[in-house]
Amino acid sequence: MKRFIALTTAVFALATCLTAAPVAAQEFVIKFSHVVAPATPKGKAADRFKELAEKYTDGRVKVEVYPNSQLYKDKEELEALQLGAVQMLAPSLAKFGPLGVKEYEAFDLPFIFPDKAALRKVLDGDIGKQLFAKLEDKGIKGLAYWDNGFKIMSANTPLHVPDDFLGLKMRIQSSKVLEAQMKALGAVPQVMAFSEVYQALQTGVVDGTENPPSNMFTQKMHEVQKHATISNHGYLGYAVIVNKKFWDELPDDIRTELDKAMVEATAYANDIAQAENDKALEAMKASGKTEFHELTPEERTAWMEALKPVHEEVADRVGKDLIQAIYQATGVTN
């Protein structure tokens, strides 16, 4: 009888301990895929988000960052996000056009943003919010807009005036606006994944391309491009997005902390973008492998005149009202 009582007491004590043991908090993994180098503004911002997200959630969220197209190339990553194979991306704004949200291609319009201040009015205002809302029925939730910078043109021949583009095969992202831009300059647009551009330039599959300096430098494109023009003709920015179902199913407290991490990572990304591009440009100049040209006022006017018709040509695709709203927000007239 004593043995039975002792055994019963031991079992009860064990059960009490098991009941009282804390239940391990559920952990969540965010696979964050992107196509550029870790040393770019986007690459550094992704790493900063990882650091902050894991810190603010006390390790309940683990962010795995996959740069340089390690998981998916340009055309594949959005489908992977929609299928839930990855949870977070930061694609360039042009990539939403092929997805069916053609309004994002307005950001590819040449010379539509006179400076970063005008750009931020659009992205941080009602227009940016309305464009994010258009992604939701695609299973995508927009979280933030990250800057990269304004683009320069490069090729193996000088690019001073529009006629210098005649017949050149120029790599572009998949964007009807960028296609129209290159055609307006007399070039032959070639859609190509970002990860394939260096080799294509090296082998002559394409003659040139357009990029912010940080992308050009980190991918070593300056090693295979003899000339570049600091044209600042177009903008390259990113939308940080997540799989909507994954995001909506996160606990409220986790989402709150991830939102906080994203706000801080976005401020960091947008603060460093210009500095990173300036450093990359100086590094490429110092290498002596690419000759850089600053447009004269007359040359810039010629570029703008050659590219002005693109705005009207793509208005039906992008949305006339949207283009007018951007003009109004930025003070640009066309």
Secondary structure, DSSP 4 states (H G I P E B T S, - for coil): -HHHHHHHHHHHHHHHHHHHSPPPPP-EEEEEE-SS-TTSHHHHHHHHHHHHHHHHTTTSEEEEEE-TTSS--HHHHHHHHHHTS-SEE--BGGGGTTTT-GGGGGGGSTT--SSHHHHHHHHTSHHHHHHHHTTGGGTEEEEEEEEEEE-EEEESS--SSGGGGTT-EEEE-S-HHHHHHHHHTT-EEEE--GGGHHHHHHHTSSSEEEE-HHHHHHTTGGGG-SEEEE---SEEEEEEEEEHHHHHTS-HHHHHHHHHHHHHHHHHHHHHHHHHHHHHHHHHHHHTSSEEEEPPHHHHHHHHHHHHHHHHHTHHHH-HHHHHHHHHHHT---
